[in-house]
Amino acid sequence: MFFSVIIPVYNRPHEVDELLHSLTQQTYQNFETLIIEDGSEERCDHIVEQYQKQLDIRYYYKENSGQGFSRNYGFERAKGDYFIVFDSDCLIPSHYFETVNSYLNIHKLDAYGGPDREHKNFSPIQKAISYAMTSPLTTGGIRGNEKHAGTFHPRSFNMGISREVYEQTGGYRITRMGEDIEFSIRIINQGFKTGLISEAYVYHKRRTSLKQFFNQLHFFGRARININRFHPGEIKFIHTLPAFFTIGLLLFLTLPFWNLSLFNILLIPFILFVSLIFGHSSAKYSNLYIGLLSVAATFIQLTGYGIGFLSEFWEEQKE
């Protein structure tokens, strides 16, 4: 099977260098790579040039239109039987394409997604953020796991679709604010089969500071409401949990001013929750500092998403 790899990029030449290097290490090499520069000021064309002899690679520069439409731009020019989308901040394990090719030869999937993991060389903050996004104590461990709620919806940081899926759906309908979930919903609604390939994981660097992580999760929360505008009824109870957590945390922090006894009662499960995260993360990474950062990242993840969800919900009610 011949794969076309579509990578939209915006002002991230260093990340593209690391990603392309990881692609040169693949044990299965029947693929092409399309770099779609989405109106960047810091272009990566000079980086791509360095890999011309090692990869079947093409570079395109276009006006800024957002990552969804930049992926469509790549789909239109791709030659493969199957299109694979990566975010530019990913590193690809050497077995990735061999794993995907072997799986698809046995299990017919029209679209698939794979999980994300942290690399051993990631910074403590990146490992803490990865923990917050994947731990059973934070997201329930459902991200990139067979225990996901309902039909599997591939995410665009690590996603593959057949050429037929693109031709039938037309690709991304929106370019930001939940564009990958909206796309996945239409793929499923049109009768295509989706699934998770659990061993087709990528190392996802995500954000490099807790402030950036908050901004990203705030955006994710807003995006969930935006998806519901296109597909009413797609907000499930599980999507509202960070919002309830945020409201509950705010009420808990104000309790000492109006009901100290109730605060003291609830303080015990609060301390237990924090201790579980700290202990579990510290043990996983054998590092107390990452354990502390994981506590902070967990609260940022839940409240960032919750605040974004609530703010966009409020804006929708005013429309």
Secondary structure, DSSP 8 states (H G I E B T S, - for coil): --EEEEEEESS-HHHHHHHHHHHTT-S---EEEEEEEES-SS--HHHHHTTTTTS-EEEEEE----HHHHHHHHHHH--SSEEEEE-TTEE--TTHHHHHHHHHHHS--SEEE--EE--TTS-HHHHHHHHHHH-TTTTTT-TTSTT-SSS----TTEEEEEHHHHHHH-S-S-SSSSHHHHHHHHHHHTT--EEE-TT--EEE---SSHHHHHHHHHHHHHHHHHHHHHSTT---HHHHHHHHHHHHHHHHHHGGGT-HHHHHHHHHHHHHHHHHHHHHHHHHHT-HHHHHHHHHHHHHHHHHHHHHHHHHHHHHHH-
